Amino acid sequence: MASDHESRLQERVSELEGELSVLKEEMRRLMHISASKIVADTNVAHVTPNQDCHLKELHKQHIERYSRQLLLPEFGVEGQLHLANSSVLIVGAGGLGCPAALYLAAAGIGRLGIVDYDQVELSNLHRQVLHSEAGVGVSKALSAKASVHRLNSNIRCETHCILLNSTNALDIVNRYDVVVDATDNVATRYLLNDACVLSGKPLVSGGALRFEGQLTTYHYQGGPCYRCLYPEPPLPDTVTNCSDGGVIGAVPGVIGCLQALEVINMISRGQASYSQRLLMFDGETGSFQTIRLRFRQPHCAVCGEKPTITKLVDYVQFCGTSPTDKAESIHLLGDENRISCYEYSKIKEMGIPHILLDVRETVQYNMCRLPESYHMPLDDLMKMTSDQIQDVLKAAKDKAGLTQDTLPPIYAVCRRGNDSQRAIDFMLNCLPEKSRPDMFDLRDGLQAWSNEVDPDFPVY
Protein backbone atom coordinates (compact mmCIF):
# COMPACT_ATOMS: atom_id res chain seq x y z
CA MET A 1 0.00 0.00 0.00
CA ALA A 2 2.78 2.38 1.04
CA SER A 3 4.71 1.37 -2.04
CA ASP A 4 1.81 2.33 -4.35
CA HIS A 5 1.48 5.67 -2.57
CA GLU A 6 5.19 6.35 -2.92
CA SER A 7 5.03 5.46 -6.62
CA ARG A 8 2.15 7.87 -7.21
CA LEU A 9 4.00 10.61 -5.32
CA GLN A 10 7.14 9.96 -7.38
CA GLU A 11 5.13 10.14 -10.60
CA ARG A 12 3.60 13.43 -9.47
CA VAL A 13 7.04 14.80 -8.58
CA SER A 14 8.28 13.83 -12.06
CA GLU A 15 5.29 15.56 -13.67
CA LEU A 16 5.88 18.75 -11.68
CA GLU A 17 9.60 18.71 -12.49
CA GLY A 18 8.70 18.41 -16.18
CA GLU A 19 6.29 21.34 -15.93
CA LEU A 20 8.94 23.39 -14.11
CA SER A 21 11.46 22.62 -16.83
CA VAL A 22 9.02 23.79 -19.50
CA LEU A 23 8.29 27.01 -17.60
CA LYS A 24 12.01 27.74 -17.17
CA GLU A 25 12.60 27.21 -20.86
CA GLU A 26 9.72 29.52 -21.71
CA MET A 27 11.10 32.17 -19.35
CA ARG A 28 14.51 31.98 -21.01
CA ARG A 29 12.91 32.20 -24.44
CA LEU A 30 11.00 35.33 -23.44
CA MET A 31 14.12 36.87 -21.92
CA HIS A 32 16.00 36.15 -25.14
CA ILE A 33 13.27 37.86 -27.15
CA SER A 34 13.46 40.87 -24.80
CA ALA A 35 17.23 41.00 -25.17
CA SER A 36 16.95 40.87 -28.96
CA LYS A 37 14.44 43.70 -28.92
CA ILE A 38 16.69 45.81 -26.70
CA VAL A 39 19.66 45.21 -29.01
CA ALA A 40 17.53 46.24 -31.98
CA ASP A 41 16.37 49.36 -30.17
CA THR A 42 19.91 50.41 -29.23
CA ASN A 43 21.01 50.01 -32.83
CA VAL A 44 18.24 52.25 -34.16
CA ALA A 45 17.20 54.82 -31.57
CA HIS A 46 19.76 57.49 -30.77
CA VAL A 47 19.49 58.90 -27.27
CA THR A 48 21.39 62.13 -26.63
CA PRO A 49 23.11 62.67 -23.28
CA ASN A 50 21.11 64.02 -20.36
CA GLN A 51 17.77 63.46 -22.11
CA ASP A 52 16.05 62.93 -18.76
CA CYS A 53 13.23 64.56 -16.83
CA HIS A 54 15.21 66.82 -14.49
CA LEU A 55 14.17 66.77 -10.85
CA LYS A 56 14.02 70.28 -9.39
CA GLU A 57 13.06 69.44 -5.82
CA LEU A 58 12.84 66.39 -3.58
CA HIS A 59 9.44 64.93 -2.78
CA LYS A 60 8.26 63.07 0.31
CA GLN A 61 9.30 59.64 -0.99
CA HIS A 62 12.78 60.93 -1.87
CA ILE A 63 13.34 62.37 1.58
CA GLU A 64 12.18 59.16 3.26
CA ARG A 65 14.24 56.87 1.03
CA TYR A 66 17.49 58.87 0.98
CA SER A 67 17.28 60.51 4.40
CA ARG A 68 20.47 58.95 5.78
CA GLN A 69 22.61 60.49 3.08
CA LEU A 70 20.59 63.70 2.97
CA LEU A 71 21.59 64.25 6.60
CA LEU A 72 25.24 64.61 5.60
CA PRO A 73 26.28 68.29 5.36
CA GLU A 74 28.75 67.36 2.59
CA PHE A 75 25.93 65.81 0.54
CA GLY A 76 22.50 67.19 1.42
CA VAL A 77 19.63 68.02 -0.93
CA GLU A 78 21.93 69.44 -3.60
CA GLY A 79 23.95 66.24 -3.77
CA GLN A 80 20.80 64.13 -4.09
CA LEU A 81 19.47 66.30 -6.90
CA HIS A 82 22.79 65.96 -8.73
CA LEU A 83 22.49 62.17 -8.50
CA ALA A 84 18.87 62.15 -9.60
CA ASN A 85 19.71 64.21 -12.68
CA SER A 86 22.79 62.23 -13.72
CA SER A 87 23.44 59.06 -15.70
CA VAL A 88 26.04 56.32 -15.29
CA LEU A 89 27.06 53.54 -17.67
CA ILE A 90 28.35 50.32 -16.11
CA VAL A 91 30.17 48.09 -18.58
CA GLY A 92 30.09 44.55 -17.25
CA ALA A 93 27.42 43.06 -14.96
CA GLY A 94 29.89 40.76 -13.22
CA GLY A 95 31.80 40.75 -9.95
CA LEU A 96 32.63 44.47 -10.13
CA GLY A 97 29.54 45.71 -11.95
CA CYS A 98 26.99 44.05 -9.67
CA PRO A 99 27.94 45.83 -6.42
CA ALA A 100 28.57 49.06 -8.31
CA ALA A 101 25.09 48.93 -9.86
CA LEU A 102 23.53 47.91 -6.55
CA TYR A 103 24.88 50.90 -4.62
CA LEU A 104 24.38 53.43 -7.41
CA ALA A 105 20.76 52.34 -7.72
CA ALA A 106 20.33 52.47 -3.96
CA ALA A 107 21.84 55.97 -3.87
CA GLY A 108 19.31 57.25 -6.42
CA ILE A 109 21.18 57.70 -9.70
CA GLY A 110 18.62 58.98 -12.18
CA ARG A 111 19.58 56.79 -15.14
CA LEU A 112 21.69 53.65 -15.06
CA GLY A 113 22.96 51.85 -18.15
CA ILE A 114 24.19 48.25 -17.98
CA VAL A 115 26.23 46.65 -20.77
CA ASP A 116 26.83 42.90 -20.88
CA TYR A 117 26.64 40.41 -23.74
CA ASP A 118 26.91 37.27 -21.55
CA GLN A 119 24.48 34.99 -19.73
CA VAL A 120 24.43 34.08 -16.04
CA GLU A 121 26.34 30.90 -15.16
CA LEU A 122 26.36 28.98 -11.88
CA SER A 123 30.07 29.77 -11.41
CA ASN A 124 29.23 33.52 -11.41
CA LEU A 125 27.08 33.45 -8.30
CA HIS A 126 29.80 33.47 -5.63
CA ARG A 127 30.68 37.06 -6.57
CA GLN A 128 28.05 38.49 -8.95
CA VAL A 129 25.49 39.37 -6.32
CA LEU A 130 22.72 40.78 -8.54
CA HIS A 131 22.10 37.34 -10.08
CA SER A 132 20.49 34.24 -8.59
CA GLU A 133 20.12 30.52 -9.22
CA ALA A 134 16.81 31.14 -10.97
CA GLY A 135 18.60 33.44 -13.44
CA VAL A 136 21.13 30.90 -14.71
CA GLY A 137 20.99 31.04 -18.50
CA VAL A 138 19.40 34.50 -18.55
CA SER A 139 21.10 37.61 -19.97
CA LYS A 140 23.29 39.21 -17.30
CA ALA A 141 22.18 42.71 -18.27
CA LEU A 142 18.50 41.80 -17.97
CA SER A 143 19.06 39.90 -14.72
CA ALA A 144 20.89 42.92 -13.28
CA LYS A 145 18.11 45.26 -14.41
CA ALA A 146 15.47 43.10 -12.69
CA SER A 147 17.46 43.16 -9.42
CA VAL A 148 18.05 46.90 -9.65
CA HIS A 149 14.34 47.56 -10.14
CA ARG A 150 13.48 45.35 -7.17
CA LEU A 151 15.73 47.57 -5.08
CA ASN A 152 14.70 50.95 -6.50
CA SER A 153 11.85 51.17 -8.97
CA ASN A 154 12.25 54.95 -9.27
CA ILE A 155 15.43 54.91 -11.32
CA ARG A 156 15.56 54.43 -15.07
CA CYS A 157 17.62 51.38 -15.97
CA GLU A 158 18.68 50.73 -19.58
CA THR A 159 20.25 47.52 -20.83
CA HIS A 160 22.62 46.97 -23.74
CA CYS A 161 22.88 43.21 -24.33
CA ILE A 162 25.81 43.50 -26.71
CA LEU A 163 29.58 43.14 -26.82
CA LEU A 164 31.11 46.60 -27.03
CA ASN A 165 33.44 47.20 -29.94
CA SER A 166 34.79 50.07 -32.01
CA THR A 167 31.56 50.35 -34.03
CA ASN A 168 29.11 50.83 -31.14
CA ALA A 169 31.05 51.96 -28.04
CA LEU A 170 31.24 55.68 -28.79
CA ASP A 171 27.52 55.99 -29.45
CA ILE A 172 26.62 54.26 -26.16
CA VAL A 173 29.24 56.05 -24.04
CA ASN A 174 28.00 59.42 -25.33
CA ARG A 175 24.59 58.83 -23.72
CA TYR A 176 25.92 58.89 -20.15
CA ASP A 177 27.75 61.29 -17.83
CA VAL A 178 30.17 58.83 -16.19
CA VAL A 179 31.42 55.40 -17.27
CA VAL A 180 32.35 52.53 -14.93
CA ASP A 181 34.71 49.93 -16.37
CA ALA A 182 33.77 46.69 -14.62
CA THR A 183 35.01 44.34 -17.33
CA ASP A 184 38.58 43.74 -16.21
CA ASN A 185 40.10 42.82 -19.58
CA VAL A 186 42.77 44.68 -21.49
CA ALA A 187 41.07 45.15 -24.87
CA THR A 188 37.97 46.70 -23.29
CA ARG A 189 40.11 48.94 -21.07
CA TYR A 190 41.68 50.53 -24.16
CA LEU A 191 38.32 50.68 -25.95
CA LEU A 192 36.55 52.41 -23.06
CA ASN A 193 39.49 54.70 -22.37
CA ASP A 194 39.58 55.97 -25.95
CA ALA A 195 35.78 56.26 -26.15
CA CYS A 196 35.69 58.26 -22.89
CA VAL A 197 38.50 60.60 -23.98
CA LEU A 198 36.90 61.19 -27.38
CA SER A 199 33.51 61.88 -25.78
CA GLY A 200 34.83 63.82 -22.77
CA LYS A 201 33.64 61.40 -20.08
CA PRO A 202 35.46 60.30 -16.90
CA LEU A 203 36.18 56.58 -16.56
CA VAL A 204 36.14 54.82 -13.16
CA SER A 205 38.14 51.65 -13.65
CA GLY A 206 38.41 48.65 -11.31
CA GLY A 207 40.07 45.26 -11.34
CA ALA A 208 40.11 42.16 -9.13
CA LEU A 209 42.08 38.92 -9.20
CA ARG A 210 42.71 36.28 -6.55
CA PHE A 211 42.92 38.27 -3.25
CA GLU A 212 43.85 41.60 -4.84
CA GLY A 213 41.90 44.55 -6.22
CA GLN A 214 42.67 47.96 -7.62
CA LEU A 215 40.84 51.14 -8.56
CA THR A 216 41.60 54.40 -10.34
CA THR A 217 39.78 57.12 -12.27
CA TYR A 218 40.95 58.13 -15.73
CA HIS A 219 40.49 61.36 -17.70
CA TYR A 220 38.97 63.47 -14.93
CA GLN A 221 39.74 67.16 -14.43
CA GLY A 222 43.01 67.03 -16.33
CA GLY A 223 44.16 63.70 -14.93
CA PRO A 224 45.84 61.01 -17.04
CA CYS A 225 44.02 58.51 -19.23
CA TYR A 226 44.82 54.80 -19.42
CA ARG A 227 47.09 55.29 -22.43
CA CYS A 228 49.13 57.89 -20.53
CA LEU A 229 50.14 55.10 -18.16
CA TYR A 230 50.17 52.19 -20.61
CA PRO A 231 50.88 53.34 -24.17
CA GLU A 232 51.30 49.72 -25.29
CA PRO A 233 49.27 46.68 -24.19
CA PRO A 234 50.92 43.84 -22.25
CA LEU A 235 51.75 40.58 -23.97
CA PRO A 236 48.63 38.35 -24.01
CA ASP A 237 50.42 35.49 -22.24
CA THR A 238 51.21 37.74 -19.27
CA VAL A 239 47.55 38.58 -18.52
CA THR A 240 45.45 36.37 -16.24
CA ASN A 241 41.73 36.69 -15.58
CA CYS A 242 39.66 35.36 -12.69
CA SER A 243 38.37 32.53 -14.86
CA ASP A 244 41.90 31.09 -14.89
CA GLY A 245 43.53 32.64 -11.83
CA GLY A 246 40.52 32.61 -9.50
CA VAL A 247 39.15 35.31 -7.21
CA ILE A 248 37.68 35.57 -3.71
CA GLY A 249 34.16 36.87 -4.29
CA ALA A 250 34.33 39.60 -1.64
CA VAL A 251 37.33 41.25 -3.36
CA PRO A 252 35.45 42.46 -6.46
CA GLY A 253 32.65 43.30 -4.02
CA VAL A 254 34.96 45.70 -2.19
CA ILE A 255 36.26 47.28 -5.39
CA GLY A 256 32.80 47.53 -6.97
CA CYS A 257 31.47 49.33 -3.89
CA LEU A 258 34.40 51.74 -4.02
CA GLN A 259 33.73 52.37 -7.71
CA ALA A 260 30.15 53.31 -6.79
CA LEU A 261 31.44 55.60 -4.03
CA GLU A 262 33.85 57.28 -6.44
CA VAL A 263 31.00 57.95 -8.89
CA ILE A 264 28.75 59.30 -6.14
CA ASN A 265 31.49 61.70 -4.97
CA MET A 266 32.19 62.87 -8.51
CA ILE A 267 28.56 63.58 -9.30
CA SER A 268 27.35 64.94 -5.96
CA ARG A 269 30.46 66.86 -4.85
CA GLY A 270 32.61 67.27 -7.95
CA GLN A 271 35.48 65.39 -6.31
CA ALA A 272 37.31 62.21 -7.30
CA SER A 273 39.41 60.40 -4.72
CA TYR A 274 41.36 58.38 -7.26
CA SER A 275 42.13 60.67 -10.17
CA GLN A 276 45.90 60.38 -10.68
CA ARG A 277 45.96 57.89 -7.81
CA LEU A 278 45.78 54.08 -7.77
CA LEU A 279 44.14 52.28 -4.87
CA MET A 280 45.49 48.79 -4.23
CA PHE A 281 43.64 46.38 -1.93
CA ASP A 282 45.11 43.20 -0.46
CA GLY A 283 42.35 40.89 0.69
CA GLU A 284 44.75 38.51 2.45
CA THR A 285 46.01 41.16 4.86
CA GLY A 286 43.01 43.50 4.70
CA SER A 287 45.29 46.39 3.78
CA PHE A 288 44.87 49.34 1.42
CA GLN A 289 47.67 51.24 -0.29
CA THR A 290 47.42 54.32 -2.50
CA ILE A 291 50.16 55.25 -4.95
CA ARG A 292 50.56 58.41 -6.98
CA LEU A 293 50.30 58.06 -10.77
CA ARG A 294 52.06 60.12 -13.41
CA PHE A 295 50.49 63.27 -14.83
CA ARG A 296 48.66 63.40 -18.14
CA GLN A 297 51.26 62.88 -20.85
CA PRO A 298 51.57 65.61 -23.54
CA HIS A 299 52.56 62.98 -26.10
CA CYS A 300 49.68 60.58 -25.29
CA ALA A 301 48.23 59.15 -28.49
CA VAL A 302 44.63 59.94 -27.51
CA CYS A 303 44.57 62.73 -24.88
CA GLY A 304 47.88 64.45 -25.68
CA GLU A 305 48.48 67.81 -27.29
CA LYS A 306 48.66 66.29 -30.78
CA PRO A 307 46.62 63.09 -30.60
CA THR A 308 47.08 60.49 -33.31
CA ILE A 309 43.99 58.51 -32.31
CA THR A 310 40.91 60.47 -33.31
CA LYS A 311 38.52 57.56 -33.72
CA LEU A 312 38.12 54.11 -32.24
CA VAL A 313 40.42 51.42 -33.64
CA ASP A 314 40.49 47.61 -33.77
CA TYR A 315 41.27 46.78 -30.13
CA VAL A 316 41.38 43.01 -30.61
CA GLN A 317 44.17 43.49 -33.13
CA PHE A 318 45.90 46.16 -31.02
CA CYS A 319 45.93 44.02 -27.85
CA GLY A 320 46.19 40.62 -29.49
CA THR A 321 43.48 39.29 -27.21
CA SER A 322 39.71 38.95 -27.00
CA PRO A 323 37.61 41.72 -25.37
CA THR A 324 36.06 39.21 -22.94
CA ASP A 325 37.12 37.28 -19.85
CA LYS A 326 36.44 33.98 -21.60
CA ALA A 327 39.47 31.78 -22.12
CA GLU A 328 40.54 31.62 -25.74
CA SER A 329 41.47 28.32 -27.38
CA ILE A 330 44.96 28.07 -28.82
CA HIS A 331 45.92 25.99 -31.84
CA LEU A 332 49.45 24.81 -31.22
CA LEU A 333 49.32 21.17 -32.35
CA GLY A 334 48.28 19.56 -35.59
CA ASP A 335 45.43 17.06 -35.78
CA GLU A 336 47.94 14.20 -35.77
CA ASN A 337 48.72 14.98 -32.11
CA ARG A 338 45.19 15.63 -30.89
CA ILE A 339 42.22 13.41 -30.10
CA SER A 340 38.75 14.08 -28.73
CA CYS A 341 37.76 13.10 -25.21
CA TYR A 342 35.24 10.68 -26.68
CA GLU A 343 37.99 8.94 -28.65
CA TYR A 344 40.13 8.75 -25.53
CA SER A 345 37.24 7.21 -23.57
CA LYS A 346 37.16 4.36 -26.08
CA ILE A 347 40.91 3.80 -25.59
CA LYS A 348 40.24 3.52 -21.85
CA GLU A 349 37.33 1.13 -22.37
CA MET A 350 39.46 -1.17 -24.54
CA GLY A 351 42.20 -1.23 -21.92
CA ILE A 352 44.92 -0.09 -24.33
CA PRO A 353 48.11 0.64 -22.32
CA HIS A 354 48.85 4.36 -22.10
CA ILE A 355 49.84 7.18 -19.73
CA LEU A 356 47.52 10.11 -18.92
CA LEU A 357 49.35 13.23 -17.73
CA ASP A 358 47.26 15.89 -15.97
CA VAL A 359 49.24 19.13 -16.41
CA ARG A 360 47.01 21.48 -14.39
CA GLU A 361 48.14 23.35 -11.29
CA THR A 362 47.93 21.45 -8.01
CA VAL A 363 44.96 23.46 -6.75
CA GLN A 364 42.95 22.51 -9.83
CA TYR A 365 44.08 18.87 -9.70
CA ASN A 366 42.82 18.67 -6.12
CA MET A 367 39.40 19.95 -7.17
CA CYS A 368 38.67 17.10 -9.57
CA ARG A 369 40.61 14.64 -11.74
CA LEU A 370 40.38 11.46 -13.73
CA PRO A 371 41.42 8.62 -11.41
CA GLU A 372 44.02 7.14 -13.79
CA SER A 373 45.88 10.41 -14.33
CA TYR A 374 49.45 11.18 -13.28
CA HIS A 375 49.90 14.73 -12.02
CA MET A 376 52.68 16.83 -13.58
CA PRO A 377 52.05 20.61 -13.52
CA LEU A 378 52.97 22.33 -16.77
CA ASP A 379 55.22 24.90 -15.08
CA ASP A 380 57.31 22.11 -13.52
CA LEU A 381 57.37 20.09 -16.71
CA MET A 382 58.68 22.95 -18.82
CA LYS A 383 61.66 23.45 -16.51
CA MET A 384 62.84 19.87 -17.02
CA THR A 385 65.58 18.45 -19.18
CA SER A 386 65.06 15.57 -21.59
CA ASP A 387 66.37 13.04 -19.05
CA GLN A 388 64.14 14.39 -16.29
CA ILE A 389 61.08 14.11 -18.53
CA GLN A 390 62.02 10.51 -19.33
CA ASP A 391 62.19 9.81 -15.58
CA VAL A 392 58.75 11.34 -15.03
CA LEU A 393 57.21 9.26 -17.83
CA LYS A 394 58.78 6.10 -16.45
CA ALA A 395 57.40 6.90 -12.99
CA ALA A 396 53.97 7.44 -14.52
CA LYS A 397 54.27 4.10 -16.34
CA ASP A 398 55.15 2.31 -13.11
CA LYS A 399 52.26 3.96 -11.25
CA ALA A 400 49.88 2.78 -13.98
CA GLY A 401 51.11 -0.80 -13.43
CA LEU A 402 52.53 -1.13 -16.94
CA THR A 403 55.42 -3.61 -17.20
CA GLN A 404 56.45 -3.11 -20.82
CA ASP A 405 59.99 -1.91 -21.48
CA THR A 406 59.13 0.90 -23.86
CA LEU A 407 56.98 3.89 -23.05
CA PRO A 408 53.33 3.58 -24.14
CA PRO A 409 51.45 6.44 -25.87
CA ILE A 410 51.24 9.64 -23.78
CA TYR A 411 48.02 11.63 -23.46
CA ALA A 412 47.98 15.06 -21.79
CA VAL A 413 44.88 16.68 -20.30
CA CYS A 414 44.14 20.06 -18.71
CA ARG A 415 41.09 22.19 -18.06
CA ARG A 416 40.34 23.45 -21.58
CA GLY A 417 42.94 21.91 -23.87
CA ASN A 418 45.45 24.79 -23.96
CA ASP A 419 48.08 23.78 -21.42
CA SER A 420 47.90 20.17 -22.60
CA GLN A 421 48.89 21.34 -26.08
CA ARG A 422 51.79 23.30 -24.60
CA ALA A 423 52.91 20.21 -22.68
CA ILE A 424 52.85 17.93 -25.73
CA ASP A 425 54.55 20.54 -27.91
CA PHE A 426 57.31 20.97 -25.32
CA MET A 427 57.93 17.22 -25.01
CA LEU A 428 57.88 16.72 -28.78
CA ASN A 429 60.63 19.30 -29.11
CA CYS A 430 62.58 18.19 -26.04
CA LEU A 431 62.67 14.40 -26.27
CA PRO A 432 64.91 12.58 -28.78
CA GLU A 433 62.85 11.32 -31.71
CA LYS A 434 64.17 7.74 -31.41
CA SER A 435 63.03 7.32 -27.80
CA ARG A 436 59.94 9.48 -28.02
CA PRO A 437 56.57 7.71 -27.64
CA ASP A 438 53.42 8.74 -29.49
CA MET A 439 51.98 11.84 -27.87
CA PHE A 440 48.52 13.42 -27.94
CA ASP A 441 46.52 16.06 -26.13
CA LEU A 442 42.85 15.72 -25.24
CA ARG A 443 41.05 18.35 -27.29
CA ASP A 444 39.19 20.94 -25.16
CA GLY A 445 40.27 19.21 -21.95
CA LEU A 446 38.17 18.19 -18.98
CA GLN A 447 35.35 20.52 -19.97
CA ALA A 448 34.93 18.41 -23.09
CA TRP A 449 35.14 15.26 -20.96
CA SER A 450 32.13 16.52 -19.00
CA ASN A 451 30.26 17.40 -22.21
CA GLU A 452 31.14 14.34 -24.29
CA VAL A 453 31.73 11.48 -21.84
CA ASP A 454 30.71 12.02 -18.22
CA PRO A 455 28.11 14.75 -17.51
CA ASP A 456 28.64 14.23 -13.76
CA PHE A 457 32.27 15.31 -14.00
CA PRO A 458 32.62 18.80 -12.43
CA VAL A 459 33.04 21.88 -14.63
CA TYR A 460 34.65 24.95 -13.08
Helices and strands as residue ranges (DSSP letters): H 2-44, H 60-65, H 67-70, H 76-84, E 87-91, H 97-107, E 111-115, G 122-124, G 133-135, H 140-151, E 156-160, H 169-173, E 178-181, H 186-199, E 203-209, E 212-218, H 226-229, G 236-238, H 242-245, H 250-269, E 277-282, E 287-292, H 315-319, G 335-337, E 338-339, H 341-349, E 355-358, H 362-367, E 374-375, H 378-381, H 386-399, E 410-413, H 419-430, G 433-435, E 439-442, H 445-452
